[in-house]
Amino acid sequence: MEDYKEKLIESLRDYMRRNYIEMPRIHYSISIEEPPQAHDENELDEIWLKEHSKTQCIRLRLKAFLSRKKIVSFGDKLQEWMDRKGLTGVELYKAVHMDRRLFSKILTEQFYHPSKNTAVLLALAMRLTSSEALEFVQMAGYYLAKEDKRDLIISFCFEEQVYDVMIVNELLHMYDCSPLMQ
């Protein structure tokens, strides 16, 4: 096992040298727009009604737009992946040490949005290939960037088929990155 880890660590170092793109630090400044100024109470009421009407109109248009679109929840997509991989829910939530209630929530709530860590942990538990993992993480609304050491280490683990979360966490720790789970 130690020989395996040493080879894996050396392989990760080489992978990081070849793939990590360090981005320059950019400092942002934020300016906050002043709210519209009203000269009297009537004008303030008018401004409020105008903004409120805009919001109502946008909400109605959004509702109509969403009703025309078929929204597939993360839980539905996760269920598809589980079926594809021949895994049961119990196998999956136990593999990632997830609470049964949280897992149930992921599968049943239409608008549940998992954290990036949760998406990565589920991908590891399903033993996805590198391209499958990227697709899975993206369907959760995230991306594994080459400019981020942590993301690059996670990508490396999928490429090298390292699915043991403890080993993934050790590799992340080597580069002072936060673990997937405590």
PEQUIRA-V730868 format. One record per backbone hydrogen bond with DSSP energy under -1.0 kcal/mol. CO is the residue of the C=O (numbers start at 1). NH is the residue of the N-H. E is the energy in kcal/mol with one decimal. If there is no record, write none. Layout:
BEGIN
co: (CO;CO)
nh: (NH;NH)
e: (E;E)
END
This chain:
BEGIN
co: (1;2;3;4;5;6;7;8;9;10;11;12;13;14;15;16;40;41;42;43;44;45;46;47;48;49;50;51;52;53;54;55;56;57;58;59;60;61;62;63;64;73;74;75;76;77;78;79;80;81;82;88;89;90;91;92;93;94;99;100;101;102;103;104;105;109;115;116;117;118;119;120;121;122;123;124;129;130;131;132;133;134;135;137;138;146;148;149;150;151;152;153;154;155;156;157;164;165;166;167;168;169;170;172;173)
nh: (5;6;7;8;9;10;11;12;13;14;15;16;17;18;19;20;44;45;46;47;48;49;50;51;52;53;54;55;56;57;58;59;60;61;62;63;64;65;66;67;68;77;78;79;80;81;82;83;84;85;87;92;93;94;95;96;98;97;103;104;105;106;107;108;109;112;119;120;121;122;123;124;125;126;128;127;133;134;135;136;137;138;139;142;141;21;152;153;154;155;156;157;158;159;160;162;168;169;170;171;172;173;174;177;176)
e: (-2.3;-2.5;-2.3;-2.4;-2.9;-2.3;-2.4;-2.4;-2.5;-2.1;-2.4;-2.9;-2.1;-2.1;-2.1;-2.3;-1.9;-2.4;-2.2;-2.4;-2.5;-2.6;-2.3;-2.4;-2.9;-2.7;-1.9;-2.3;-2.6;-2.6;-2.6;-2.6;-2.4;-2.4;-2.7;-2.5;-2.2;-2.5;-3.0;-2.0;-1.2;-2.1;-3.0;-2.5;-1.9;-2.2;-2.6;-2.4;-2.5;-2.3;-2.6;-2.1;-3.0;-2.0;-1.8;-1.5;-3.0;-1.0;-2.3;-2.4;-2.1;-2.5;-2.1;-2.0;-2.6;-1.5;-2.1;-2.5;-3.0;-2.5;-2.1;-2.6;-2.6;-1.9;-2.0;-1.4;-2.8;-2.1;-2.1;-2.8;-2.9;-2.3;-2.2;-2.1;-1.9;-1.9;-2.6;-2.5;-2.2;-2.6;-2.4;-2.1;-1.8;-2.5;-2.7;-3.4;-2.4;-2.8;-1.9;-2.4;-2.3;-2.6;-2.0;-2.6;-2.1)
END
